[in-house]
Amino acid sequence: MKQEITEKIKALSCFEDPQDIEALGGGLTNVNVLLRDGDRKFVVRLGEDIPEHGVMRWNELAISQAASLLGISPKIVHNEPGVLVLEFVEGRTFNETDVREPDALLRIITLIKTTHQELGRHLEQPVLTFWPPHVNRSYLARLQAEGSTHQKALPDLHRQNTMLEQAIGPINLVIAHNDLLAANFIDDGNALWLIDWEYGGFNSPLFDLAGLASNNGLSEQQERAMLEQYFETNSDPIWRSYMAMKCCSLLRETLWSMTSEIHSELDVDYAAYTSENNAKLALALADFKQT
């Protein structure tokens, strides 16, 4: 870990004697650091606004505070520009296999539904809207203007985005997480925690459900069971809309990675990540066309 990061953390006013400072893996848009201060552990998230991805730290802070009040996310102990300090949750961070485990998946869907139904009651200020087709249009325009190496693919991706927005149809708005990677779930042995709210905001519940499925390799049987648990009804009437949102989610992840190829300074192989998500998108689109 860079010396300037260590010195910055040691200088934070919320700590008396920070020790055992070490980098945590997994961050694609920020640096996460674990440390001990006395007999307590904390996580420090370091990251500025990222306009090209629509990441605004004031928005992340507002939703993180609401999630903490709801009891589904760690307590915030300090914040300042570019810095968010949270209590450390002792527990097991999920991987994709964990998410697919039947009992864990039931718990996750319950947590997502609770988030959608109750998180907004704890918000104390306006927050952003995260509408995937609009996010995708913003990425496409930026990639075109900045001369992305993926120029030839952009017109077709734009057509797909327009078609998918029409297929999604009318939506209900909830406060959603919008980045349901396996590593954002922590099991402390009693409860599940949901962390990293930098993309949080108003969205359709279908986006979180579709993102959960595509990020963690759920089978169609699991997807249908997920929808039936969440909506308490047969999945058939919403299946086409859900599949369109799943494709839109994968398109957004692909465009996110293409944009990160240009802008990110983190040591991540974004070109490989673009290729991986493009392949997932192609498969999902083929499935969607059969609905």
N, C-alpha and C positions, 0 to 999 in steps of 0.2 A: 504494500500500500504506500502511496506517495507520502513523503514527509509533510508536505503542506496540508494534506487532509488530516493527518494525525494532529498537527499543531492547531488547526482550526477547531477540531473537536475538543481538544484540551482547553481551549480558550472559551468554550461555551459557558455562560453564567449559571446554567442549571446543574453543573457538575462540581463536586468538591475535589475529588481525586480520581479521575478516570484512569482505569487500568485495563489490561488485557484487550487492547483495541485491535480488532481484526475485521477484515472485509468479509461481507457475506456475499455469496454468489447469487446469480439469478436476475439481477437488475438489468433491464434493457434500455431504460431511459434515465436512470439515476444510479448513484453509488449508495449502497447500504452497508452500514458498519455496526458491529456488535461490540459492546464494552461493558465493563463492570465498574460501578461506583459504590464503594462500601459493600454492602451485602445485596445490592440490587443490580439487575442487568437492564440495559436499554439498547434500543435500535435507533441509530441516527440515519435519516434519509437525507442525502445531499442531492439537490437538483434544482436548476432554475426553470423558468417557464420555457416551454418548447413550442413556439407558435406553429411550426410546420406540422405538429401532431395535435394541436388544439389542447395541449397540456398547460393549464394555468394553475399555479400552486395555491392561489387563494381559493380556488374551487376545490382542490384536493383537501385543503385544510378544513373548509366548511363541511364537506361531506364526511371527512374522517372524524371530526368532532361529533357530528350527528350519529355516526356509526358507533362511536365510543359510548355515547349516551344511551343508545339502544342496547348496548352490551354485547355487540357482535364483533367489535374491533378494539385493539388496545387503547389504553388511555394515553392522551397526548400530554406530555409534561413540559414541553417547550417548543416554541416555533419562532423563527425569524426568517428574513428573506433567504431562500435557498436551503433552509434547514428545518427539518421536522424531527423531533425527538419523541419516541414512544416507549412505553413500558414493554419489556421483552416478555413474550408468551412462551413458557416452557411447554413444549409439545412436539408432535410429529408433523412435519411439513409433508403434505400429500404429494405423490407423483401420479401420473396418469393411471397406472394400475390401481392405485388406492381409490381414485375417483370411480372407477368402473366396478368396484366391489359393491354388491347389491345393498348391503346395510348402509355403507357409507354414502352411496348415491341417494338413498332415501333421506338421509340426514341432510345432505347438501341441498336437495330440492326444497326441503322444509325451510332451511336457512334462507335460500333465495326468495321463497315466497314471503317469509317474514320480513326480509329486507324490503321487498317491493311494497308490502302493505303498510309498514310501520316507520320506515326510515324518514320519510318526508315530514312526519310529525315532529321530529327533533331538529329539523333545519331552522336556522335563525336568520338566514339571509338568502337572497336569490342565488341560484347556481345555473350552470350551463345546461344546454340541451345537446344531447349526443344523438343526432339522427343519422344513422349509417349511410343512406344514399347521399345525403348532403356532405358528410365527411368524405365519402368517396369522390364526389365531384370536386371538392377542394384539393384532394390529393392529385387527381387527374390534371387539373389546371396547373398546379405547381410543377408536376413532373414534366408537363409539356413546356412550360416557360423556362424551366431550368435545364432542359436538354438531357433528360434522363436517357440512359442507354437502352431503356425499354420503349422508346418512342414508337416503334412499329406496332406494339401491342396495345397502345393506349386507345385508339379509336374503337376497337372491338370491346375493350373493357368498359368504355363509356356506354356503348350500346347495351351491354349486359346489365350495367347498373340501372339504366333507365327501365329496362324490361323488368328487373327484379323489384324496383320500387312500385311499379304498377301491380305486380303480383302480390306484394305484401298486403296491400289494401289498407282499410281503416285500422287504426291502432288505439290502444289505451296507453296513457302515459303513467309511468312510475319512476321513482328514483332507482336507477339501476347501477350496477357495478361496472359493467361494460368491458371487463378484462378477466374473465373467469378461467385463468390458467390454474392448473393443479397446485402449483406452488403458492397460490394465494389463499389456500385453505390450510389451517393448522388445527390439529386435534389435540387438546390438552388432556385427554382421557375422560373428560366429562362433557365438554362442549366443543363445538366447532367455532373457529374464529375466521373472519374474512378480512384480509388485509389489502393494502395498496389501492387507494381510491383515486388515483390521478386521472383516470378516464371517467369517473363517476358523473352522473347527470341524468336528466330526464330522457327516457327512451321507452320503447316497447318492451314488455317482459320477454317477448320472443327473442330479443337479441341476447340476453343473458343465457337463456335456455339453449339457443343455437350455438352460442360461443362455448358453453360448457360441453356440448356434444362434440363439436368439431375440434376443440382443443384437446379433448381427452379420449377420442376414438370410440365414442359410444356406438353400439350396434343399433340398427333400426328398431329392434325389439325394445331396447333400453330407451331409445328416444320416444317411442310411442308411450311406454310406461311412464316416462318423465312428464310428458304432456298431460296424461290422464291424471297423474297425481297432482300436478300443479293446478290444472283447470277443473279437476273433479268432473270430467266428462269424457266421452269418447274422443279419440284423437282425430278421427277422419275429417270432421268439418274444418279443422284448422291446419291440417297436414300440409296443404299446398302453400299456405301463407308462411307456415313455419319453415318449410324447405326453401322458400324464396329468401327468407331472412338468414337462413344458414349460409346460403350462397353469398348473400350480401356481406355477411360477417367474414367469410373467407376472402372475398374480394377486398374488403377493408384491410385485412391482415396482410394480404399480398401488396397492396398499395403502400401500407405503412412501412413494409420492409424495403420496397423500392425507394421510398423517400429517405429512409434511414441510411441506405447505401450512399446517398449524397451528403447527408448532414451529420450523421452521428460520429462522434470521436471515440466511442467506446470500442473495446477490442472484441467485436462480435462479427461473425461471418454472415453479414446480412444478405449477400448474394445467394448463399446456400439456403438461408431462411426464405428468401423470395421464391426460389425454385421449389422448395418443399410445399409452401402454401399455394403456389400456382398449380401444383399437381393435385392437391386436395380440392381446390376450386374446380378444376376440370372434372373430377369425379362427382362432386356435388352437383354441378350443372347437368351432367348426364342423368343423374338420379332425378333431379327436378323436372327435367323435360319429359320424364316418364310418368309424372304424377297427373 
